Amino acid sequence: MAIVTRIATIMAVGLLLIASPAAAQALRARSVFLEDLTWTELRERISAGATTVLVPIGGTEQNGPHMTLGKHNVRVRVLAEKIAVALGNAIVAPVLAYTPEGNVTPPSGHMRFPGTITISDAAFESVLESAGRSLKLAGFRDVVFLGDHGDYQKMLQTAAARLNDEWKASAVRAHAIADYYTTVQTVFAKALKERGYSDSEIGTHAGLADTSLALAVDPALVRNERLHSGTGFAASDGVHGDPRRASAELGSIGVDAIVARTVDAIRKATVRR
């Protein structure tokens, strides 16, 4: 049902955009995405109380033979939008698609597979800090890092801590919200186990949980012909888990949990004491 609703909404918006350029501009002006706004529109939104900015962080990496390399980037953008809408006072910054993924020489981790792109830890943290400073200058009071990948979670904490030390004389704060990422390993994994799925099937990368989330967020991320080819996947394919019984219905459980817990965590973190 969620997929049908999403498709119907996309079709309706598409028809509206074709029929009326003015309507298209109005829709963009109401968007929660920073990239859709003019600088004056953004200034007005911040003045009206939209003082929280979400910085979605994805990553470009292999996700098995059945999922696209941009899974993290698409997923974090969609979820960040849902979180911003639920918060009611947030804007979503552009997705950061270049993240640490391992060594190039010799290749390690996901770098052993074509298409994965890595940057150094130092470069990554520097980009986060520079983005944070830019967003502070724009007038935001809370800069929130949301990371869709596990390997750089500590780096988000480090960057936020550095910014907060730098900003300690001001009321602006940076936040690395771990709940966004950990909900998959806790609440979502528990819900899947309660439905009879095993740890080995749920997996840690490109398995049942990961693939179900992708299907719920955007079915185009998953190659169904590979997923249901009858051939299993192994670690040598870049898959840790068994995605063959993945579904959008299961994924929607994870999506709802991530959004709810992240919204709650952001509200708690941004309370002014």
Summary of the structure (lengths in Angstrom):
residues: 273
radius of gyration: 19.2
end to end distance: 41.6
largest distance: 59.7
contacts: 875
relative contact order: 0.14
helix: 58%
strand: 10%
